[in-house]
């Protein structure tokens, strides 16, 4: 008989911040320790608006919108591009990923997957990937291809053009895994982008 999921599993499966907080508080009560303390730290960093601390935001969800744009702006100003990417790597704890230890790396990985899952929920909407100013709705195949392209740009794409593959490895693995659950056939699109980039770089 399968056991009921614990608060840790429920926490990472839930995408609504308020519901996640309730699971986090129960997880803290049930299993206090380093892993849940790190999860609490990530929750605060992700959902706190530093300018208005009483307001809940999702700073990491914004990364899913911001990072593909950063990829596209790579040639506008290389210095600004590097500065912004380094800031993101720092904010997402990727620069210290190898030093976190197995348990904390897993918490970070699962938080990335949760971020990706919340963003992909918006990709199921009728307006996502629509054309002609929203007048023509996108087919499911169009949505999957656009989601694959955006996730590639914000993970593997940024890693390849910046030489930060080691730092972004955990982030890339998490997004790739979550996208695989969203659209199992995405892999051909995702990996073709990798191959196209490398072919262009060699030419």
Residue pairs with C-beta under 8 A, 6 or more apart in sequence:
5 13
6 27
6 30
7 23
7 24
7 26
7 27
7 30
7 31
8 27
8 31
8 36
10 23
11 20
11 23
11 24
11 27
11 39
12 110
12 111
12 113
12 114
13 114
14 20
14 23
14 114
15 114
15 117
15 118
15 121
17 47
17 56
17 58
18 56
20 43
20 114
21 43
24 36
24 39
24 40
24 43
27 36
27 39
28 36
28 40
34 103
34 104
35 103
35 104
35 106
35 107
38 100
38 104
38 107
38 108
39 107
39 111
42 93
42 107
42 108
42 111
45 59
45 91
46 58
46 59
46 60
46 111
46 115
47 56
47 57
47 58
47 59
48 56
48 57
48 59
49 55
49 56
49 57
49 59
58 115
58 118
59 91
60 92
60 111
60 115
61 115
61 118
61 119
63 88
63 92
63 115
63 154
64 115
64 116
64 119
64 150
64 154
67 88
67 153
67 154
67 158
68 149
68 150
68 153
68 154
70 81
70 84
70 85
70 88
70 154
70 158
71 153
71 154
71 157
71 158
71 161
72 153
73 80
73 81
74 81
74 161
81 162
82 162
85 158
85 162
85 164
89 95
89 164
89 167
89 168
92 108
92 112
92 171
93 100
93 108
94 167
94 168
94 170
94 171
95 167
97 105
97 108
97 167
97 169
97 170
98 166
100 108
105 170
108 170
109 170
109 173
109 174
110 174
112 170
112 171
112 174
112 175
112 178
113 174
113 175
113 177
113 178
116 151
116 174
116 175
116 178
116 179
117 178
117 181
117 182
120 147
120 178
120 179
120 182
122 128
123 129
123 143
123 146
123 147
123 182
124 143
126 137
127 134
127 137
128 138
128 143
128 146
129 138
129 142
129 143
129 145
129 146
130 136
130 137
130 138
131 138
138 146
143 183
144 182
144 183
144 185
144 186
144 189
145 186
145 189
147 179
147 182
147 183
147 186
148 179
148 183
148 186
148 189
148 190
148 193
149 189
149 193
151 175
151 176
151 179
151 190
152 190
152 193
152 194
154 175
155 168
155 171
155 172
155 175
155 176
156 168
156 172
156 176
156 190
156 193
156 194
157 193
157 197
158 164
158 168
159 165
159 167
159 168
159 169
159 172
160 194
160 197
160 198
160 201
161 197
176 190
179 186
179 190
180 186
180 187
